[in-house]
């Protein structure tokens, strides 16, 4: 109720400023702009506006890293609030803890956003394009600039854009790349180097090499897909075999997002009393595209399937792969953000006793 009264007060101020002007047909956001301008004048009278109409509240320069440009991928940490200061989105665990919403299974850290035209809100693009890695800005973006549509001027946005919510962004640029595939491989290479005891001299010039189908004459390189066997297989599987595995899936930062091992689940806050923790059934199929998981024959992501096709009886291995083999640009739930390389620890085991 307080919010409604406060907004009403700004509207009254805006109407008073308009005086007794003759009524005219107004653009989509003209009346809302009067309210927004009154709010800015009341709260941040000294704030400077960009040409498009975003107000800069704070602008802190970093050490001069890469420049955020159009047609790329930026990695940013941010917090957004409405004009009353209510937090709506955030990327860091400290904010989650302050709000009492911290969850050990949730990913906290930089999120990736494309900077291609019409894939990022106009007001946000106005803010971040030209920022460098390490820079931080706190800005107020009016609702009509929270649109993915593109117009030629500030006046056109006010006249034509469908308005979203006025939003305060506090954003820090953590990284930028023109090519997301190369960026993911760089992160994997850092992971290999940090875990050299497990991977030895593994590097991102090595790919999983296999026949896509058993009938194929030649083997195929799967760029961005890596597999390291940690034990020797007792024998290879033939098509249509049913096997059983234990697995643990995690991000490069170590966050475990799935496992069928009870102790691992408990150690990482994933345990559910409604789930049965035991080796899971895998039907081998005729090639990696036909592998299914569980007694109900559920589908699995490509990287998981390709890794399994490298393995034999009672073998252990570790698969690492780029996001096209996993959850691509969309991610999965709160644990896996978009464009995330994944790690799977795999073990082929005996059939559980019934």
N, C-alpha and C positions, 0 to 999 in steps of 0.2 A: 504494500500500500504506500510505503514511504517513497518508493521509486516512482510510482504513478504521480504522486503529488509533486515530487521534485521535477519530473519531466513537464508537468503542467505549468510549473513556475517558469521554466525556460521558454515554453511556448508563449506564455503571457508576455514575457520580455521581448520575444521575437515579434509578436503581434504589435506591441507598443512601438517597437522600432519601425514597423512598417507604416505606422500612422494611419491616415484615413484614405489611403490610395484607392483608386477605383478598382473594383474587382476585375481580374483578367483570368483567362485560362492559363494555368501554370503547368510546367513540366512535372514529370513523375516525382522528383525529389526536392522541388523548390521549397515547399513548406517544411520538409524535414531538415533542409539545410539551414533554415532560420533557427530552428531549435538547436542544431549542432553548433552553429556559429555562436549562439548565446552561451552554450555550455563551454565552449573553448574560451570565450571572453571571460567567463566567470571563474574558470579553473586554471587556465594557462594563457593569460593575456599576452605574455611575451613570446609564446611559441611561434616559430617560423614555419611557414607553409611551403611545400614544394609546389611546382607549377601545376601539378595535377590535383593538389588539394589535401595531401597528407601532412599532418602537423608533427614536427620533430621536437620531441621533449628532451631527449638525451642522445648524444652522438660521441661515442668513445672509439678512438682509433686503436687498432692493434699494431702489430709489427710489420705490416706491409706485405701480407701474403698474396696468394693468387686472387685475381679479380673475378667476382661473380658476373658472368656474362649471359646473354640470351643463348638459348639452345644448348643448355648444359644441365648439370645436376649439382645442386648445392646441398650441403649437409649443415643443418642448423639446430641449435638448442634455443628454445623459446618458451615464453609464457604468454598467454593471452587472457585478457579480462574484458568485461563490459565497462561502460562508463562509470558504473558504481563501484568498480574494483573487484567484482566477483570473478574468480578465476574460472575459465572455461576449458582451456587446454594447457598442457605443460609437458616437458620432456625430461626433467631432472628429478632424481629421487628425493632430494631435499624438500622440494615442494610437495611431493606426495606424502612425505612424512609429516610435514606441517599440517596437511589437510587430513591426516589420519587415514590415508588411502594407500600407503606403501604396501606393495605386494612383491614377494621375492621371485615370483614367476613372471613378472612384467619387465619388459625391456625399458630401461631408462638410458637416454643418451641422444646423440644427434639423430635427427630424422632427415631423410632425403626428400627433396622436392625438385621437380623438373622446372626449368626456367624457359621452357618452350612457350611460344605465344598461345594464349588461351588454355594453358594447363596450370597457370598460377594466377591468383587473383590480381587484378590490375593494380590495386593499391599496394599489395605486398611486393609486386614486381617493381613498382616505383621506388620502394624502399631499398630493396636488396641489390638491384642491378647497379654495379659500380662499387659496392662494398667489397672489402678485401677479407680474406680469411683472418680471423682474429678481431675484426671490427664488431662493435655492438651498437645497436640503436634501440631507443624506446620511442614509439610513435603512436599517434592516434589516426586510424584509418576510418574515414566516414563510410557509412553503409553502402552508398552507391558505388564505392570503389572496391567493395568486397564481391566483385563480379568477375566471371571468367570471360566476359565479352570485352571486345576492344573497340574504343571510340577514339576520335582524333583529338579531343580537347576536354578540359575539365568541364566546360559548359555542356558538352554532349553527354558526359556521364550523368550529370545532374538532370538533364532533360530526358534521357532515354533508359538508363540502366535500371534493372530491377534491384532494389536496395536490399542488402542484408543487414546484419547488426553492426553498429558502430563498434570498433574493436581497438583496444590498446594492445600493441605488440611490443614485447621486450625480446629482441632477437639477437643472437650471436652467431656469426658464420664460423663454422668449424672446419669446413673443407669445400672444395669445388673441383669438378672434373668435367671435361668435355665428353669423355667416353666412359660410361659406367662399367663396361666389361673390363677395361684395363684397370680401372680403380679397384674392382673386386679382386682381380688377380694380384694386385699389389698388396691388398689386405691379407690374402691367403699366403703370399710369400712371407710376409711378416709373421704370420702364424707358424709357418714351417720353421722359420729361423728361431722363434721363441720356444719351439718345442722340438728342437733338433734331436733330443734323446729318442723321441718316437719316430721322427721322419728322416733322420740322417741328412743326406744331401738332396732331399726332395726339393724340386723347384717347379715353378709354373711354366717351364718349357716342356714338362712331361705331362702327358695326358693319359687317361684311361684309353687303352687300345683293345678293341674286341670286335668280334663279328656281331653285327646288329641282329642277325638271325643265324641259326646253326647252319642253314643252307647257303649262306653267303660265301662266295669264293675268297673275298678279301676282307681283311680287318679294317675297322674304321676308327679314326682318332676322334675322341669326344672332347673338343676344346673346352677347358674350364672344369673338367672332371678329373679328379685325382683319387687314387686308391693305393693304400700301403698295406700289404699283408704282414701281419705280425707273428703268424705261425704257419706251418706248412700244412696244406690240406691232405687228408688221408686218401681221398679219391674224388674225382669229379662227378657231378650230377648229370643225369640224362634228362631229357625232356619229360614233362608231366610227373616229375618226382615231387613228393610232399616232404618238406623239411621243416625244422623248427629253429628259431633264432632268439637270442637276446639282443637288445639294442638300446642305445642311448643317443638322443639327438640334442645338439647344442649349437649355440652361436659361437663365433670366433672369440668372443669375450668370455666364454665359459658358461653363459647362462643356459642351463638345461631346460628344454621345452617339452621333452617327451622321453619316456623310458618304460620298459616293461619289467624293470628290476626293482623290487620293493625297497631295498636299502637306498638305492640311488634316488628313488622318488621321495623317500622320507628325508634324506639329506638335503634335497633341493626344494622342499616345500611343495612337491607335486602330488604327494600321496593322497589317494582317495579310497576310503573304505569300501566303496561300491565297485571298485575295479579289482579284477583278479590278476595278480602279478605272477606270471608263469611264462615259459617260452611260447612264442606266438607262431602259429602255423603259416608257412609260406608255400604256395603252389607254384612250382618252377615254370610251368608253361613251356612254350616253344621258343620264346625269345624274351628279351627284357620288357617288351611292351605288353606281354601277356602274364607277367608275374602278378599274383594277387596275394593279399595278406588277410589272415584270419579265417575262421571257419565259414564266414559269410562271403568270402571272396572279394574283399574291399580293394579298391585301387590304391596305388602308392605313387609318390612323386618319382620322377624320372631318375634323379640322382641316387635315390635309395635302391631302385630296381637295378640300375647299372652296376652299383657296388655289389649287390648280391650275386649278379651274374659273373663276378670275378672270383667267387668263392667256391670252395669245395667242402667236403665233410669235415666237421670239427675244426674248421679254420677260424681264425680271428683276423679282423682287419679294421682299418680306419679309412673312411671316405670323406673327402672334402670337395665341395663343388660350389660353383657360382650359382646365382639366383635363378637363371633360366632353367636349371635342373631341379629347382626347388619351388619357391612360391613367387618368383618373379618380382614385379613391381608392386604387387598388392600385399605381400606378407601374409601372415596368418595369425589372427587373434592379437592379444596384447604382448605376446612373447617374441614374435618374429616380425620385425619391420620390413618394409619393401626393400628390395635390392640387397638381401642378406645372404652372403655365403653361409653354408651350413656344414656341420661336422657330424658324422655318424660313427659311433663305435659299434661294431657288429661281431657277433659270435654265433657260429652254427653249433647247435647243441642237440642232445638226444631228445626224443619225444618224451614229454612229461608223462609220468605214470598216472593212470586213470583211477 
